[in-house]
């Protein structure tokens, strides 16, 4: 293990002198004392080596070594001069290390300076367009959602009725024999109560349904891994800054570790893939299939259903839609909205010429009828 002292350097901010040795508490060029804060309080010790030590040469001068051993520098509370750690009085003004000047009366607080003009313009230029877009969207949403009451008159009516006929039909399908459970079909009665059933399993063929893994002995499997092993020694250094422009470097030899690859082997079960076969069979079942569809539309005539007869295995499904157009005036302009009655009785109550109070928003959407 070895120890040595390394001396740092600092730069004078008054005259620009660079690389001043830390033993100098004042600039040799202009006499300015090294300051406690700012760039003059930072020392440069040069580049570090791979082992963590410093590349700069050791201090051999007896005087410099005494400065390094004097302890951390202290700064005079009166004149701000830097002093050696073992000096009881300031080398510049002779004030003791413990002396502190009397605090002066606190100055009146100054008014905060106004923001710079360019910053205000930049902020306004960025925020103003975004604020305008947000305000515009909010204003439109508010305007579009506002509703007003208008008197509307029925000017048109229309209806549509559709009849769809579906037939309970026997259909062939494919399935795996192990999943087929025969069941008798139940025919519908008035279009209800049916059961699809599963009948007439036939034409079975052996086919591959999938695969499965089966054990097939063992196999040796090796994986390359790595581990750390001792491979000699190497020097490691620790640098301790003494807070006076000097640093103590302590180096010692430590065990060096290297990464070593090795094979991690084990026996594990080996598997092979075998095909899985099953019988694919055709079977019969029943399901509803579309057979026919008819639609009638009209306006002022009485709504009626299309004629579409159904058989014993049929079911008939009905669909109906109704629409009533109401016209109103807004700022002298004719506008219309459409109401969709939910049934025939409601549709027939909206006769031509009938008036009603409409609640309409600015997007011309009907929101209510009184």
Secondary structure, DSSP 4 states (H G I P E B T S, - for coil): -EEEEEE-EE--TTT----EETT-SB-TTT-PBPPSSSGGG--B--PBPTTS-B-SPPP--HHHHHHHHT-S-EE-TTT--EE-TT-SB-TTT--BSS--PPPPPPPPPPPPPPPPHHHHHHHHHHHHHHHHHHHHHHHHHHHHH-EEEEEEEEEEEEEEEEEEEEEEEEEEEEEEGGG---B--B--BTTBS-B--BEEEEEEEEEEEEEEEEEEEEEEEEEEEEEEEEEEEEEEEEEEE-SSSEEEEEEEEEEEEEEEEEEEEEEEEEEEEEEEEEEEEEEEEEEEEEEEEEEEEESSSPP-PPP----TTEEEEEEEEEEEEEEEEETTEEEEEEE--SSHHHHHHS-TT-EEEEEEETT--EEEE-
